Structure formats: C-alpha cells, structure tokens
C-alpha cells in the first residue's frame, strides 16, 4: 500500500528577468565570474537566511543564466 501526497497548487513564480540579466552582465563574459555568480546564487538560496520565494527564484535564474552562458547556450532567457 502506498500513500500519495497531493502536490500543493501554488501560483507560478517567474523570475524578474531584467534584474537577473543585469547580474549576468556584470560578469562581462568572464568564465570565472560566471561560475562564481552561479555558485554564490545557489549557495545563498540553500544556506542563506530565509528569503521570499521571488528572491529564491531570481537567484536560481541567475545561476541558470550564468551556467547557460558558460556552456554557450543561446536564448536561455526563453527557457525561463
């Protein structure tokens, strides 16, 4: 016998893309800075103090965009 836990119905939270892109632009295509931005953004979500859901989504979007640029993914913004 298995127990099914219902997934809560919550609203979709979209990242503030313009702010996230500004954070990536600061890195000026420098791979070490992009990797640092991705690591810092995920660390702040995981280990940082309590933050709002919007801030968490924005930070994860920054990490996603930084890694996408490192990997040469084009149009990563459209995936968000």
MOPAC internal coordinates of N, CA, C and O (Angstrom, degrees):
PM7 1SCF
backbone

  N    0.0000 0     0.00 0     0.00 0    0    0    0
  C    1.4567 1     0.00 0     0.00 0    1    0    0
  C    1.5293 1   108.53 1     0.00 0    2    1    0
  O    1.2310 1   120.75 1   -46.20 1    3    2    1
  N    1.3179 1   116.17 1   133.80 1    3    2    1
  C    1.4595 1   120.22 1   179.27 1    5    3    2
  C    1.5155 1   109.63 1  -117.14 1    6    5    3
  O    1.2310 1   122.00 1   -26.75 1    7    6    5
  N    1.2976 1   113.78 1   153.25 1    7    6    5
  C    1.4563 1   120.84 1   178.42 1    9    7    6
  C    1.5194 1   107.68 1  -107.87 1   10    9    7
  O    1.2310 1   120.36 1   -54.48 1   11   10    9
  N    1.3046 1   116.92 1   125.52 1   11   10    9
  C    1.4565 1   122.00 1   179.44 1   13   11   10
  C    1.5217 1   108.20 1  -100.07 1   14   13   11
  O    1.2310 1   121.37 1   -55.32 1   15   14   13
  N    1.3082 1   114.98 1   124.68 1   15   14   13
  C    1.4659 1   120.10 1   178.73 1   17   15   14
  C    1.5220 1   107.12 1  -100.20 1   18   17   15
  O    1.2310 1   120.97 1   -56.52 1   19   18   17
  N    1.2979 1   115.74 1   123.48 1   19   18   17
  C    1.4702 1   120.21 1  -179.05 1   21   19   18
  C    1.5208 1   110.22 1   -68.84 1   22   21   19
  O    1.2310 1   121.33 1   -44.35 1   23   22   21
  N    1.3159 1   115.06 1   135.65 1   23   22   21
  C    1.4595 1   120.44 1   176.38 1   25   23   22
  C    1.5127 1   108.05 1   -78.39 1   26   25   23
  O    1.2310 1   119.91 1   -49.62 1   27   26   25
  N    1.3319 1   117.77 1   130.38 1   27   26   25
  C    1.4663 1   118.89 1  -177.79 1   29   27   26
  C    1.5273 1   111.90 1   -66.17 1   30   29   27
  O    1.2310 1   121.02 1   -39.66 1   31   30   29
  N    1.2829 1   115.65 1   140.34 1   31   30   29
  C    1.4672 1   121.03 1   176.82 1   33   31   30
  C    1.5120 1   108.34 1   -84.83 1   34   33   31
  O    1.2310 1   121.10 1   -71.69 1   35   34   33
  N    1.3010 1   115.50 1   108.31 1   35   34   33
  C    1.4559 1   120.19 1  -179.62 1   37   35   34
  C    1.5208 1   109.00 1  -125.07 1   38   37   35
  O    1.2310 1   121.68 1   -20.57 1   39   38   37
  N    1.2971 1   114.40 1   159.43 1   39   38   37
  C    1.4465 1   119.69 1   179.88 1   41   39   38
  C    1.5242 1   110.22 1   -69.39 1   42   41   39
  O    1.2310 1   120.77 1   -25.36 1   43   42   41
  N    1.2923 1   116.12 1   154.64 1   43   42   41
  C    1.4563 1   121.63 1   177.22 1   45   43   42
  C    1.5204 1   108.65 1   -80.83 1   46   45   43
  O    1.2310 1   120.92 1   -46.74 1   47   46   45
  N    1.3025 1   115.85 1   133.26 1   47   46   45
  C    1.4604 1   121.18 1   179.24 1   49   47   46
  C    1.5192 1   107.30 1  -109.63 1   50   49   47
  O    1.2310 1   120.86 1   -58.73 1   51   50   49
  N    1.3097 1   115.96 1   121.27 1   51   50   49
  C    1.4683 1   121.67 1   179.67 1   53   51   50
  C    1.5306 1   108.93 1  -101.62 1   54   53   51
  O    1.2310 1   120.42 1   -35.56 1   55   54   53
  N    1.3235 1   116.80 1   144.44 1   55   54   53
  C    1.4677 1   119.26 1   178.82 1   57   55   54
  C    1.5268 1   111.31 1   -70.35 1   58   57   55
  O    1.2310 1   121.51 1   -27.75 1   59   58   57
  N    1.3137 1   114.71 1   152.25 1   59   58   57
  C    1.4662 1   121.37 1   172.87 1   61   59   58
  C    1.5231 1   105.93 1   -78.82 1   62   61   59
  O    1.2310 1   121.11 1   -91.54 1   63   62   61
  N    1.3198 1   115.48 1    88.46 1   63   62   61
  C    1.4581 1   122.00 1  -168.82 1   65   63   62
  C    1.5174 1   113.64 1   -59.65 1   66   65   63
  O    1.2310 1   119.93 1   141.46 1   67   66   65
  N    1.3149 1   117.73 1   -38.54 1   67   66   65
  C    1.4707 1   119.39 1  -178.29 1   69   67   66
  C    1.5296 1   111.07 1   -63.99 1   70   69   67
  O    1.2310 1   120.22 1   140.69 1   71   70   69
  N    1.3181 1   117.18 1   -39.31 1   71   70   69
  C    1.4690 1   120.48 1   177.86 1   73   71   70
  C    1.5209 1   110.87 1   -68.15 1   74   73   71
  O    1.2310 1   120.46 1   140.17 1   75   74   73
  N    1.3110 1   116.72 1   -39.83 1   75   74   73
  C    1.4631 1   120.95 1   179.93 1   77   75   74
  C    1.5226 1   110.86 1   -65.19 1   78   77   75
  O    1.2310 1   120.57 1   138.46 1   79   78   77
  N    1.3163 1   116.51 1   -41.54 1   79   78   77
  C    1.4677 1   120.30 1   179.35 1   81   79   78
  C    1.5261 1   111.47 1   -66.67 1   82   81   79
  O    1.2310 1   120.35 1   146.40 1   83   82   81
  N    1.3315 1   116.93 1   -33.60 1   83   82   81
  C    1.4669 1   119.88 1   176.14 1   85   83   82
  C    1.5268 1   110.48 1   -64.50 1   86   85   83
  O    1.2310 1   120.54 1   141.25 1   87   86   85
  N    1.3276 1   116.57 1   -38.75 1   87   86   85
  C    1.4684 1   120.38 1   178.69 1   89   87   86
  C    1.5255 1   110.83 1   -64.42 1   90   89   87
  O    1.2310 1   120.42 1   142.92 1   91   90   89
  N    1.3171 1   116.81 1   -37.08 1   91   90   89
  C    1.4640 1   120.94 1   178.79 1   93   91   90
  C    1.5344 1   110.17 1   -72.92 1   94   93   91
  O    1.2310 1   120.06 1   143.45 1   95   94   93
  N    1.3182 1   117.48 1   -36.55 1   95   94   93
  C    1.4655 1   121.04 1   179.96 1   97   95   94
  C    1.5257 1   111.86 1   -62.24 1   98   97   95
  O    1.2310 1   120.42 1   148.75 1   99   98   97
  N    1.3166 1   116.80 1   -31.25 1   99   98   97
  C    1.4697 1   120.95 1   178.54 1  101   99   98
  C    1.5266 1   110.81 1   -60.06 1  102  101   99
  O    1.2310 1   120.32 1   150.54 1  103  102  101
  N    1.3140 1   117.00 1   -29.46 1  103  102  101
  C    1.4696 1   121.51 1  -178.29 1  105  103  102
  C    1.5224 1   112.87 1   -72.39 1  106  105  103
  O    1.2310 1   119.79 1   163.95 1  107  106  105
  N    1.3309 1   118.00 1   -16.05 1  107  106  105
  C    1.4663 1   123.90 1   176.54 1  109  107  106
  C    1.5307 1   112.71 1    50.12 1  110  109  107
  O    1.2310 1   120.18 1  -137.83 1  111  110  109
  N    1.3277 1   117.26 1    42.17 1  111  110  109
  C    1.4679 1   124.19 1   175.96 1  113  111  110
  C    1.5269 1   113.61 1    63.63 1  114  113  111
  O    1.2310 1   119.96 1  -165.03 1  115  114  113
  N    1.3304 1   117.69 1    14.97 1  115  114  113
  C    1.4670 1   121.66 1   178.51 1  117  115  114
  C    1.5347 1   108.20 1   -80.25 1  118  117  115
  O    1.2310 1   119.94 1   -63.11 1  119  118  117
  N    1.3375 1   117.72 1   116.89 1  119  118  117
  C    1.4668 1   120.16 1  -176.62 1  121  119  118
  C    1.5292 1   114.28 1   -57.04 1  122  121  119
  O    1.2310 1   120.33 1   141.16 1  123  122  121
  N    1.3190 1   116.97 1   -38.84 1  123  122  121
  C    1.4675 1   118.63 1  -179.49 1  125  123  122
  C    1.5204 1   111.20 1   -67.67 1  126  125  123
  O    1.2310 1   120.25 1   142.84 1  127  126  125
  N    1.3299 1   117.13 1   -37.16 1  127  126  125
  C    1.4648 1   119.79 1   177.57 1  129  127  126
  C    1.5235 1   111.74 1   -71.34 1  130  129  127
  O    1.2310 1   120.12 1   143.68 1  131  130  129
  N    1.3280 1   117.37 1   -36.32 1  131  130  129
  C    1.4606 1   120.53 1   177.05 1  133  131  130
  C    1.5188 1   110.80 1   -64.32 1  134  133  131
  O    1.2310 1   120.38 1   137.29 1  135  134  133
  N    1.3218 1   116.89 1   -42.71 1  135  134  133
  C    1.4588 1   120.43 1   178.35 1  137  135  134
  C    1.5237 1   110.86 1   -65.89 1  138  137  135
  O    1.2310 1   120.51 1   140.61 1  139  138  137
  N    1.3055 1   116.63 1   -39.39 1  139  138  137
  C    1.4632 1   120.83 1   177.16 1  141  139  138
  C    1.5254 1   110.71 1   -64.14 1  142  141  139
  O    1.2310 1   120.11 1   137.90 1  143  142  141
  N    1.3236 1   117.39 1   -42.10 1  143  142  141
  C    1.4649 1   121.11 1   178.49 1  145  143  142
  C    1.5226 1   110.97 1   -62.46 1  146  145  143
  O    1.2310 1   120.22 1   136.56 1  147  146  145
  N    1.3189 1   117.19 1   -43.44 1  147  146  145
  C    1.4628 1   120.63 1   179.39 1  149  147  146
  C    1.5267 1   111.06 1   -63.92 1  150  149  147
  O    1.2310 1   120.68 1   135.29 1  151  150  149
  N    1.3171 1   116.31 1   -44.71 1  151  150  149
  C    1.4668 1   120.25 1  -179.55 1  153  151  150
  C    1.5284 1   111.33 1   -65.78 1  154  153  151
  O    1.2310 1   120.62 1   136.53 1  155  154  153
  N    1.3146 1   116.42 1   -43.47 1  155  154  153
  C    1.4677 1   119.89 1  -179.23 1  157  155  154
  C    1.5207 1   111.52 1   -65.77 1  158  157  155
  O    1.2310 1   120.37 1   139.08 1  159  158  157
  N    1.3104 1   116.90 1   -40.92 1  159  158  157
  C    1.4647 1   120.28 1  -179.03 1  161  159  158
  C    1.5231 1   111.40 1   -63.39 1  162  161  159
  O    1.2310 1   120.38 1   135.06 1  163  162  161
  N    1.3243 1   116.87 1   -44.94 1  163  162  161
  C    1.4630 1   118.97 1   179.71 1  165  163  162
  C    1.5220 1   111.21 1   -70.09 1  166  165  163
  O    1.2310 1   120.02 1   142.89 1  167  166  165
  N    1.3242 1   117.57 1   -37.11 1  167  166  165
  C    1.4614 1   120.82 1   178.33 1  169  167  166
  C    1.5275 1   110.94 1   -63.47 1  170  169  167
  O    1.2310 1   120.53 1   139.87 1  171  170  169
  N    1.3254 1   116.59 1   -40.13 1  171  170  169
  C    1.4574 1   119.64 1   179.86 1  173  171  170
  C    1.5308 1   112.20 1   -66.54 1  174  173  171
  O    1.2310 1   120.42 1   147.78 1  175  174  173
  N    1.3145 1   116.80 1   -32.22 1  175  174  173
  C    1.4647 1   119.35 1   176.30 1  177  175  174
  C    1.5200 1   109.84 1   -71.68 1  178  177  175
  O    1.2310 1   120.82 1   136.94 1  179  178  177
  N    1.3225 1   116.04 1   -43.06 1  179  178  177
  C    1.4647 1   120.55 1  -176.00 1  181  179  178
  C    1.5252 1   112.84 1   -74.78 1  182  181  179
  O    1.2310 1   119.85 1   132.02 1  183  182  181
  N    1.3224 1   117.88 1   -47.98 1  183  182  181
  C    1.4595 1   121.55 1  -170.86 1  185  183  182
  C    1.5188 1   114.83 1  -107.04 1  186  185  183
  O    1.2310 1   120.36 1   168.54 1  187  186  185
  N    1.3061 1   116.91 1   -11.46 1  187  186  185
  C    1.4644 1   119.93 1  -174.76 1  189  187  186
  C    1.5158 1   112.34 1   -71.27 1  190  189  187
  O    1.2310 1   121.09 1    -5.09 1  191  190  189
  N    1.3043 1   115.53 1   174.91 1  191  190  189
  C    1.4635 1   118.98 1   176.04 1  193  191  190
  C    1.5248 1   110.36 1   -66.93 1  194  193  191
  O    1.2310 1   120.77 1   -10.49 1  195  194  193
  N    1.2843 1   116.14 1   169.51 1  195  194  193
  C    1.4666 1   120.81 1  -179.23 1  197  195  194
  C    1.5219 1   108.87 1   -54.76 1  198  197  195
  O    1.2310 1   121.27 1   -46.26 1  199  198  197
  N    1.3137 1   115.19 1   133.74 1  199  198  197
  C    1.4577 1   121.11 1   178.10 1  201  199  198
  C    1.5177 1   108.55 1  -133.09 1  202  201  199
  O    1.2310 1   120.82 1   -16.95 1  203  202  201
  N    1.3079 1   116.04 1   163.05 1  203  202  201
  C    1.4618 1   119.50 1   178.93 1  205  203  202
  C    1.5233 1   109.92 1   -71.85 1  206  205  203
  O    1.2310 1   120.93 1   -18.21 1  207  206  205
  N    1.3113 1   115.84 1   161.79 1  207  206  205
  C    1.4601 1   120.78 1   178.28 1  209  207  206
  C    1.5229 1   110.93 1   -61.25 1  210  209  207
  O    1.2310 1   120.20 1   142.51 1  211  210  209
  N    1.3251 1   117.23 1   -37.49 1  211  210  209
  C    1.4650 1   120.89 1  -179.80 1  213  211  210
  C    1.5199 1   110.97 1   -63.72 1  214  213  211
  O    1.2310 1   120.10 1   136.73 1  215  214  213
  N    1.3215 1   117.41 1   -43.27 1  215  214  213
  C    1.4642 1   120.91 1   179.66 1  217  215  214
  C    1.5264 1   109.86 1   -65.28 1  218  217  215
  O    1.2310 1   120.11 1   140.36 1  219  218  217
  N    1.3180 1   117.40 1   -39.64 1  219  218  217
  C    1.4685 1   120.59 1   178.02 1  221  219  218
  C    1.5261 1   110.64 1   -62.61 1  222  221  219
  O    1.2310 1   120.16 1   136.03 1  223  222  221
  N    1.3171 1   117.30 1   -43.97 1  223  222  221
  C    1.4685 1   121.32 1   179.10 1  225  223  222
  C    1.5244 1   110.21 1   -63.88 1  226  225  223
  O    1.2310 1   120.25 1   137.96 1  227  226  225
  N    1.3172 1   117.12 1   -42.04 1  227  226  225
  C    1.4706 1   120.50 1   178.72 1  229  227  226
  C    1.5273 1   111.16 1   -61.78 1  230  229  227
  O    1.2310 1   120.38 1   136.27 1  231  230  229
  N    1.3233 1   116.88 1   -43.73 1  231  230  229
  C    1.4672 1   120.07 1  -179.32 1  233  231  230
  C    1.5222 1   111.43 1   -66.19 1  234  233  231
  O    1.2310 1   120.40 1   139.85 1  235  234  233
  N    1.3149 1   116.83 1   -40.15 1  235  234  233
  C    1.4633 1   119.31 1   177.82 1  237  235  234
  C    1.5237 1   111.06 1   -67.73 1  238  237  235
  O    1.2310 1   120.18 1   146.84 1  239  238  237
  N    1.3220 1   117.27 1   -33.16 1  239  238  237
  C    1.4665 1   120.69 1   176.09 1  241  239  238
  C    1.5244 1   110.12 1   -66.32 1  242  241  239
  O    1.2310 1   120.10 1   140.88 1  243  242  241
  N    1.3126 1   117.41 1   -39.12 1  243  242  241
  C    1.4661 1   121.22 1   176.70 1  245  243  242
  C    1.5226 1   109.76 1   -60.78 1  246  245  243
  O    1.2310 1   120.37 1   135.44 1  247  246  245
  N    1.3204 1   116.90 1   -44.56 1  247  246  245
  C    1.4629 1   120.33 1   178.67 1  249  247  246
  C    1.5251 1   110.46 1   -62.66 1  250  249  247
  O    1.2310 1   120.25 1   136.58 1  251  250  249
  N    1.3210 1   117.12 1   -43.42 1  251  250  249
  C    1.4640 1   122.10 1   179.50 1  253  251  250
  C    1.5260 1   110.74 1   -61.05 1  254  253  251
  O    1.2310 1   120.40 1   132.98 1  255  254  253
  N    1.3206 1   116.85 1   -47.02 1  255  254  253
  C    1.4647 1   120.88 1  -178.30 1  257  255  254
  C    1.5287 1   111.84 1   -67.05 1  258  257  255
  O    1.2310 1   120.36 1   142.33 1  259  258  257
  N    1.3337 1   116.92 1   -37.67 1  259  258  257
  C    1.4616 1   120.38 1   178.80 1  261  259  258
  C    1.5266 1   110.32 1   -65.10 1  262  261  259
  O    1.2310 1   120.26 1   135.26 1  263  262  261
  N    1.3178 1   117.10 1   -44.74 1  263  262  261
  C    1.4620 1   120.26 1   179.02 1  265  263  262
  C    1.5269 1   111.10 1   -67.72 1  266  265  263
  O    1.2310 1   120.69 1   143.41 1  267  266  265
  N    1.3181 1   116.29 1   -36.59 1  267  266  265
  C    1.4694 1   119.81 1   178.27 1  269  267  266
  C    1.5241 1   110.55 1   -62.39 1  270  269  267
  O    1.2310 1   120.52 1   138.06 1  271  270  269
  N    1.3196 1   116.61 1   -41.94 1  271  270  269
  C    1.4642 1   118.97 1   178.62 1  273  271  270
  C    1.5220 1   111.04 1   -66.00 1  274  273  271
  O    1.2310 1   120.26 1   139.95 1  275  274  273
  N    1.3250 1   117.11 1   -40.05 1  275  274  273
  C    1.4623 1   120.43 1   177.11 1  277  275  274
  C    1.5244 1   112.19 1   -60.10 1  278  277  275
  O    1.2310 1   120.88 1   142.47 1  279  278  277
  N    1.3192 1   115.91 1   -37.53 1  279  278  277
  C    1.4606 1   121.05 1  -176.95 1  281  279  278
  C    1.5243 1   113.46 1   -87.97 1  282  281  279
  O    1.2310 1   120.60 1   177.77 1  283  282  281
  N    1.3234 1   116.45 1    -2.23 1  283  282  281
  C    1.4573 1   120.23 1   177.82 1  285  283  282
  C    1.5189 1   113.86 1    78.50 1  286  285  283
  O    1.2310 1   120.25 1  -157.43 1  287  286  285
  N    1.3136 1   117.13 1    22.57 1  287  286  285
  C    1.4620 1   120.86 1   178.76 1  289  287  286
  C    1.5237 1   108.36 1   -76.09 1  290  289  287
  O    1.2310 1   120.78 1   -52.87 1  291  290  289
  N    1.3120 1   116.11 1   127.13 1  291  290  289
  C    1.4615 1   119.98 1   178.40 1  293  291  290
  C    1.5117 1   109.69 1   -95.61 1  294  293  291
  O    1.2310 1   120.32 1   -30.60 1  295  294  293
  N    1.2988 1   116.98 1   149.40 1  295  294  293
  C    1.4678 1   123.75 1   178.80 1  297  295  294
  C    1.5190 1   112.69 1    59.30 1  298  297  295
  O    1.2310 1   119.94 1  -141.62 1  299  298  297
  N    1.3257 1   117.71 1    38.38 1  299  298  297
  C    1.4653 1   120.74 1   178.50 1  301  299  298
  C    1.5227 1   110.89 1   -65.31 1  302  301  299
  O    1.2310 1   120.37 1   153.74 1  303  302  301
  N    1.3378 1   116.90 1   -26.26 1  303  302  301
  C    1.4601 1   120.28 1  -179.85 1  305  303  302
  C    1.5208 1   111.16 1   -60.64 1  306  305  303
  O    1.2310 1   120.67 1   146.02 1  307  306  305
  N    1.3317 1   116.32 1   -33.98 1  307  306  305
  C    1.4570 1   120.34 1  -178.85 1  309  307  306
  C    1.5234 1   111.35 1   -67.65 1  310  309  307
  O    1.2310 1   119.91 1   154.60 1  311  310  309
  N    1.3156 1   117.77 1   -25.40 1  311  310  309
  C    1.4629 1   120.79 1   179.79 1  313  311  310
  C    1.5172 1   111.61 1   -72.51 1  314  313  311
  O    1.2310 1   120.92 1   157.86 1  315  314  313
  N    1.3203 1   115.85 1   -22.14 1  315  314  313
  C    1.4583 1   118.61 1   179.43 1  317  315  314
  C    1.4961 1   109.09 1   -83.04 1  318  317  315
  O    1.2310 1   120.10 1   180.00 1  319  318  317

